Amino acid sequence: MEGVPLKLLQNFVPEEEFVLEPGDMLYLPPKWAHDGIAQGECMTWSIGFRSPQAGELARELLQGLADEAADRVGETVYRDPSQPAVSHPGAIPAELVDFAHRALLKVQNDPQLLAMLLGEYLSEPKANVWFDAEAAAGWNPGQAVALDRRTRMLYDQQHIFINGEGFRVAGRDARLLRQLADERVLSARDGQALSEGACEIMSEWARAGWIWGV
């Protein structure tokens, strides 16, 4: 349906009906249309699971690679000193095609860059999500911390990702920040074990409203 932020069917005809009792949950597989109505003094909640499409994921990663291409590949100029005179000047030389291919492979074959771009994309909040930095309660090193309910925090073998930003981490900091990503809270005792650098970054997160002292 046009003009609305959700995907709504113009002509929806239900085939089955379920009445849920308090505490019940109905799971609908992807691409199943549904229409939920709250009856009486109750509320309905619809929870979606983020699963990127292959084309969408490729587009975002390629855009990120494009932004990094000049720095990663360099400014090597194509040269063809052995190219003889040609009778078809409009034809693209095979050597130039190979040069372009090698340039693409060079930027795509950087596993650290791809890992960073993927994590930043997957942790990026949706466009309608915002954080109130002015109302942020802040966080002090050594204080227990909790992620804001809107914060997306992920990790891989070498990075931490939070709300579209990526950081390389290692050692104890990596273990504790992964724990924060998994459990969404970190005790005061664990917070005291973070390095000075990790505390500085988390203080920035607190000022942005991404984490809260508890």
C-alpha positions in Angstrom: 0.0 0.0 0.0 1.4 3.4 -1.0 2.0 6.2 1.5 2.6 4.2 4.6 5.9 3.0 6.2 4.7 -0.6 6.5 4.1 -3.2 3.9 0.3 -3.5 3.9 -1.8 -5.5 1.5 -4.6 -3.6 -0.2 -6.9 -6.6 -0.3 -6.3 -9.0 2.6 -8.6 -12.0 3.0 -7.8 -14.1 6.1 -7.8 -17.9 5.7 -7.4 -18.8 9.4 -8.1 -17.1 12.7 -6.5 -17.6 16.1 -7.5 -16.1 19.5 -4.5 -15.8 21.8 -4.8 -15.9 25.6 -2.5 -14.0 27.9 1.1 -15.2 27.5 0.4 -16.9 24.1 2.6 -16.2 21.1 1.8 -16.9 17.4 4.8 -17.5 15.1 4.3 -16.6 11.4 6.9 -17.7 8.9 8.4 -15.1 6.5 6.1 -13.7 3.8 2.9 -14.8 5.6 0.4 -11.9 5.7 -1.4 -11.3 8.9 -3.7 -8.8 10.7 -3.6 -8.6 14.5 -6.4 -7.0 16.5 -6.4 -6.4 20.3 -9.7 -7.4 21.8 -10.7 -5.9 25.1 -8.2 -4.4 27.6 -5.0 -5.8 26.0 -2.2 -5.0 23.7 -0.7 -6.9 20.7 3.0 -6.8 19.9 4.5 -7.7 16.5 8.2 -8.7 16.7 10.1 -8.9 13.4 13.5 -10.7 13.0 16.0 -8.9 10.8 17.2 -11.1 8.0 19.0 -9.2 5.1 18.3 -10.2 1.5 21.2 -11.3 -0.6 20.8 -8.4 -3.0 20.5 -5.8 -0.2 23.5 -7.2 1.6 25.6 -7.2 -1.6 24.6 -3.6 -2.4 25.6 -2.3 1.0 28.9 -4.2 1.1 29.8 -3.0 -2.4 28.9 0.6 -1.5 31.3 0.3 1.5 34.0 -1.2 -0.7 33.5 1.6 -3.2 34.0 4.2 -0.4 37.3 2.5 0.6 38.5 1.5 -2.9 40.8 4.5 -3.5 42.7 4.0 -0.2 42.9 0.2 -0.4 43.8 -0.2 -4.1 45.9 2.9 -4.5 46.5 5.2 -7.5 48.3 2.9 -9.8 47.8 4.1 -13.4 47.1 1.6 -16.2 50.0 1.2 -18.6 50.4 -0.7 -21.8 53.9 0.0 -23.1 53.9 -3.3 -25.1 50.5 -2.6 -26.8 51.1 -2.5 -30.6 49.2 -0.4 -33.0 45.6 -1.6 -33.5 43.3 -1.7 -36.4 40.2 -1.4 -34.2 40.7 1.6 -31.9 37.2 1.3 -30.4 37.8 -2.1 -28.9 38.6 -2.3 -25.2 42.0 -4.1 -24.7 41.9 -7.4 -22.9 44.8 -6.1 -20.7 42.6 -3.2 -19.5 39.8 -5.6 -18.6 42.4 -7.7 -16.7 43.7 -4.5 -14.9 40.1 -3.6 -13.8 39.5 -7.2 -12.6 42.7 -7.2 -10.5 41.7 -3.9 -9.0 38.3 -5.3 -7.9 39.8 -8.4 -6.5 42.3 -6.4 -4.5 39.6 -4.5 -2.7 37.3 -7.5 -2.3 40.0 -9.8 -1.0 40.6 -7.9 2.2 38.8 -10.1 4.8 39.3 -7.5 7.6 37.5 -4.8 5.5 34.6 -7.1 4.6 34.2 -8.2 8.2 34.1 -4.5 9.3 31.7 -3.5 6.7 29.4 -6.4 7.4 29.3 -5.8 11.1 28.7 -2.1 10.7 25.8 -2.7 8.4 24.2 -5.4 10.5 24.4 -3.2 13.7 23.1 0.0 12.0 19.8 1.0 13.6 16.8 1.5 11.4 16.2 5.0 10.0 13.4 5.7 12.4 15.5 4.8 15.5 17.0 7.8 17.4 18.9 8.3 20.7 18.3 11.2 23.0 21.9 12.2 23.9 20.7 15.2 26.0 18.7 12.9 28.3 21.5 10.3 28.6 22.3 9.5 32.3 25.9 8.8 31.5 28.2 6.1 32.8 31.3 6.2 35.0 34.1 3.6 34.7 33.6 0.9 37.3 29.9 1.3 37.3 27.5 -1.4 36.1 26.3 -0.7 32.5 23.3 -1.7 30.4 22.7 -1.3 26.7 19.9 1.1 25.7 17.0 -1.0 24.4 17.5 0.5 20.9 21.2 -0.3 20.8 22.4 -3.0 18.4 25.7 -4.5 19.6 27.4 -7.4 17.7 30.9 -8.9 17.4 33.1 -11.2 15.4 36.5 -12.7 16.1 38.4 -9.4 16.0 35.8 -6.6 16.2 33.0 -5.1 18.2 30.1 -3.4 16.4 27.6 -1.0 18.0 25.0 1.1 16.2 26.9 1.1 12.9 30.4 1.7 14.3 33.1 -0.9 14.4 36.2 -1.3 16.6 39.1 -3.8 16.7 39.4 -5.4 20.1 41.5 -8.1 21.7 42.2 -9.7 25.1 40.2 -8.9 28.2 38.4 -6.0 26.6 37.2 -8.2 23.8 35.9 -10.8 26.2 34.0 -8.3 28.4 32.5 -6.4 25.5 31.3 -9.6 23.9 29.7 -10.4 27.2 28.0 -7.0 27.1 26.7 -7.7 23.6 25.4 -11.1 24.5 23.9 -10.3 27.9 23.2 -6.5 27.3 24.5 -5.8 30.8 27.9 -5.7 32.5 28.4 -5.8 36.2 30.4 -3.1 38.1 33.1 -5.7 38.8 33.5 -6.5 35.2 33.4 -2.8 34.3 36.4 -2.1 36.5 38.4 -4.7 34.5 38.1 -2.7 31.3 41.2 -0.9 30.0 41.4 2.8 30.0 40.9 2.9 26.2 37.8 0.8 26.4 36.4 3.0 29.1 37.0 6.1 27.0 35.1 4.6 24.1 32.2 3.5 26.4 32.0 7.0 27.9 31.4 8.3 24.3 28.7 5.7 23.9 27.1 6.9 27.2 27.1 10.5 26.0 25.4 9.4 22.8 22.7 7.6 24.8 23.7 4.1 23.6 24.5 2.7 27.1 23.4 3.6 30.6 25.0 3.3 34.0 22.9 1.2 36.4 
